[in-house]
Amino acid sequence: MTQIEAEALDSSVPLADALRKCIALGGRSGSADLRDWARRELEGYSPNDALPAYRIVAAIIAIDGATMTAVIKQQRIARSSLPDFAQDQIKEEVVLHQGVAELEHLISSSDSGAIKITLPAMGDLVTYMNSEVPYGNSISAMYWVVAVSTVVGVLDRTRTNLVALVAEMRAADPGTDVPSAEAARQAVSVVINGGKRNKVSFTSAQALGPSATANASAPTYDVVDSPRVPRWIHGPWGVLVGLGSIVSGLAGVAAWQGWPPF
């Protein structure tokens, strides 16, 4: 955790290096959640993966094309200009599935302050739209345009998440540089998925004292305030006390109403 934190805090160190160490840490701690998140950040997310919210960013829809008198480059179009069947699929936002190395390459190769992102399905959509436009007009390409600063922000968020993950794991499992699987799982839940922290989290080493092993697993307990019930209330004595309370109550009502023999 110390190495990951140091590299995440140093912007001169490639983000990929810290993420690879995060995969190794996930292996040593036995946390599949930590390994999977770091690997997806490195290799990219598949269409079936649930993406973290920070990888869905605002974008504009733009086209290249031509009319009878002009050439069109990166002209923004409204979502409402798309065919009805495409409006649910193509929004003014884009999902960044790419791994961090590919995102860094997109940033460095852009010379206009913007990044173009397209999908194969857009080619079929362009073909359909060309069949609908007036004669003499044509669309040659459709894509999203994302500001370079937006993609830089996504990478910065990933770097910040690494620092936050280390902080959460240390808080849940102090005194060790390799957290328990439960501490790592909770850290991913809180930092990446926006989950809630457990009320109390401590390791077996903390519970047993300094002689216990530092790498002991970290069970988590929720504290629930409940009234303390005397032990004698439980069992047959509790039944007798309950019946006595009922009889006393009935006697009190009878006395108040003047029922015989009261």
C-alpha positions in Angstrom: 0.0 0.0 0.0 2.9 2.4 0.7 4.3 2.0 -2.8 0.9 2.4 -4.4 0.2 5.6 -2.4 3.7 7.1 -3.2 3.3 6.4 -7.0 -0.3 7.6 -7.1 0.7 10.9 -5.4 3.6 11.4 -7.8 2.2 12.6 -11.2 5.5 11.9 -12.9 5.0 8.1 -12.3 2.9 6.4 -15.0 -0.5 5.6 -13.7 -0.3 2.1 -15.2 2.6 1.3 -12.8 0.6 2.0 -9.7 -2.4 0.1 -11.1 -0.2 -3.0 -11.7 1.0 -2.9 -8.1 -2.7 -2.6 -7.1 -3.4 -5.9 -8.9 -0.5 -7.5 -7.0 -1.8 -6.1 -3.7 -5.2 -7.6 -4.6 -3.6 -11.0 -5.0 -1.7 -10.8 -1.7 -4.8 -9.7 0.2 -7.1 -12.2 -1.5 -9.4 -9.4 -2.9 -10.9 -10.2 -6.3 -12.7 -6.7 -6.2 -9.4 -4.9 -6.0 -7.8 -7.0 -8.7 -10.7 -6.7 -11.1 -11.0 -2.9 -10.8 -7.3 -2.3 -11.3 -7.2 -4.7 -14.3 -10.1 -3.1 -16.0 -8.6 0.3 -15.6 -5.5 -1.0 -17.3 -7.0 -3.2 -20.0 -10.3 -1.4 -20.5 -13.9 -2.3 -19.7 -15.9 -4.7 -21.7 -19.5 -3.9 -22.9 -20.8 -6.2 -20.2 -18.9 -4.6 -17.3 -20.6 -2.2 -14.9 -18.7 1.0 -15.4 -17.8 3.4 -12.6 -19.8 6.7 -12.9 -16.6 8.8 -13.5 -16.1 7.0 -16.9 -19.4 8.3 -18.3 -18.7 11.9 -19.5 -20.4 14.7 -21.4 -19.8 14.8 -25.2 -21.3 16.4 -28.3 -22.5 14.6 -31.4 -20.8 15.8 -34.5 -20.7 15.0 -38.2 -18.5 15.4 -41.2 -20.0 15.8 -44.6 -20.8 18.0 -47.6 -23.5 20.0 -49.2 -23.8 21.3 -52.8 -21.7 24.3 -51.8 -19.7 23.5 -48.7 -17.6 20.9 -46.9 -18.7 20.2 -43.3 -16.2 19.4 -40.6 -17.1 18.6 -37.0 -20.5 20.2 -37.2 -22.5 19.7 -34.0 -26.0 18.2 -34.4 -28.7 17.9 -31.8 -29.7 14.5 -30.5 -33.2 15.2 -31.8 -31.8 15.3 -35.4 -31.1 11.6 -35.2 -33.7 9.0 -36.3 -36.1 8.0 -33.5 -34.7 4.5 -33.2 -31.2 5.9 -32.5 -32.0 8.5 -29.9 -32.2 6.0 -27.0 -28.7 4.6 -28.0 -26.8 7.7 -28.9 -26.9 10.4 -26.2 -24.8 13.5 -25.5 -22.6 11.5 -23.3 -20.0 8.8 -24.0 -18.8 5.8 -22.1 -15.0 5.6 -21.9 -14.3 1.9 -22.1 -10.6 2.4 -22.9 -7.8 1.4 -20.6 -5.6 4.2 -19.1 -2.8 3.8 -21.6 -5.2 4.2 -24.5 -6.8 7.3 -22.9 -3.3 8.8 -22.4 -2.5 8.2 -26.0 -5.7 9.9 -27.1 -4.8 12.9 -25.1 -1.2 13.1 -26.4 -2.2 12.6 -30.0 -4.9 15.4 -30.0 -3.8 18.7 -31.5 -7.1 20.5 -31.3 -8.1 20.2 -27.7 -10.8 17.6 -28.6 -10.9 13.9 -29.0 -13.1 12.0 -31.5 -14.7 8.8 -30.4 -16.8 6.6 -32.6 -18.6 3.2 -32.6 -18.9 0.7 -35.4 -22.7 1.0 -35.3 -22.4 4.7 -36.3 -21.3 3.6 -39.8 -24.7 1.9 -40.3 -26.5 4.9 -38.9 -24.6 7.2 -41.4 -25.7 5.0 -44.2 -29.3 5.2 -43.1 -29.2 8.9 -42.6 -27.7 9.5 -46.1 -30.7 7.7 -47.6 -33.0 10.3 -45.9 -31.1 13.6 -46.5 -31.9 15.8 -49.6 -30.1 15.3 -52.8 -26.6 16.8 -52.9 -26.1 16.5 -49.2 -24.1 13.7 -47.6 -22.7 12.6 -44.3 -19.3 11.0 -44.3 -18.7 10.4 -40.5 -20.5 10.7 -37.2 -18.7 10.7 -33.8 -18.7 12.1 -30.3 -16.4 15.0 -29.5 -15.0 15.0 -26.0 -12.8 17.7 -24.5 -9.2 16.7 -23.8 -9.6 18.2 -20.3 -12.5 15.9 -19.7 -10.4 12.8 -20.4 -7.5 14.2 -18.3 -10.1 14.6 -15.5 -11.0 10.9 -15.8 -7.3 9.8 -15.5 -6.9 12.2 -12.5 -9.9 10.7 -10.9 -8.4 7.2 -11.3 -5.2 8.4 -9.7 -7.1 10.0 -6.8 -9.1 6.7 -6.4 -5.8 4.9 -5.8 -4.9 7.2 -3.0 -8.5 7.0 -1.5 -8.4 3.1 -1.7 -5.2 3.0 0.3 -6.6 5.5 2.9 -9.8 3.3 3.3 -7.8 0.1 3.6 -5.5 1.6 6.2 -8.4 3.0 8.2 -10.2 -0.4 8.1 -7.1 -2.5 8.7 -4.4 -0.4 10.5 -0.9 -1.5 11.3 -0.3 -3.6 8.2 0.8 -2.8 4.6 -1.2 -5.8 3.2 -4.9 -5.4 4.1 -7.4 -8.2 4.7 -9.7 -9.2 1.9 -12.6 -7.7 3.7 -10.8 -4.4 4.2 -10.0 -4.3 0.4 -13.5 -5.2 -0.5 -15.0 -2.5 1.6 -12.5 0.1 0.2 -13.6 -0.7 -3.4 -17.3 -0.6 -2.4 -16.9 2.9 -0.8 -14.4 4.5 -3.2 -15.4 3.0 -6.6 -19.1 2.1 -6.1 -20.2 4.8 -3.7 -21.1 2.3 -0.9 -21.4 3.1 2.8 -18.7 2.4 5.3 -19.5 -0.2 8.0 -20.0 1.3 11.5 -17.2 -0.6 13.1 -14.3 -2.4 11.5 -11.4 -4.0 13.3 -9.0 -6.8 12.8 -8.6 -9.8 15.0 -5.1 -8.5 15.9 -6.7 -5.4 17.4 -9.2 -7.5 19.3 -6.7 -9.9 20.7 -3.9 -7.5 21.5 -0.4 -6.8 20.1 0.6 -10.5 20.2 -1.9 -11.4 17.5 -0.8 -11.6 13.9 -1.0 -8.3 11.9 -2.4 -10.0 8.9 -5.4 -11.5 10.6 -8.7 -11.2 8.8 -10.9 -8.2 9.5 -14.4 -9.2 10.4 -16.8 -6.2 10.4 -19.5 -5.7 12.9 -22.5 -3.3 13.0 -23.2 -1.8 16.4 -26.9 -2.0 17.3 -28.1 -0.3 20.5 -30.6 -2.6 22.3 -32.0 -2.5 25.8 -30.4 -4.9 28.3 -32.9 -7.5 29.5 -32.2 -9.3 32.8 -31.4 -12.9 32.4 -34.2 -14.0 34.9 -36.9 -12.6 32.6 -36.2 -15.3 30.1 -37.8 -18.8 30.4 -40.7 -19.9 32.7 -40.1 -17.0 35.2 -40.8 -14.6 32.4 -44.2 -16.4 31.8 -45.1 -16.2 35.5 -44.2 -12.5 35.7 -46.3 -11.8 32.6 -49.4 -13.6 34.0 -49.0 -11.8 37.4 -49.0 -8.5 35.6 -52.2 -9.4 33.7 -54.0 -10.5 37.0 -52.9 -7.3 38.8 -54.1 -5.2 36.0 -57.6 -6.9 36.0 -57.8 -6.5 39.7 -57.1 -2.8 39.5 -59.8 -2.3 36.8 -62.4 -4.3 39.0 -61.6 -2.2 42.0 -62.0 1.0 40.0 -65.4 -0.1 38.6 -66.7 -1.3 42.1 -67.2 -4.8 40.9 -67.8 -7.4 43.6 -66.0 -8.4 45.8 -64.2 -5.0 45.7 
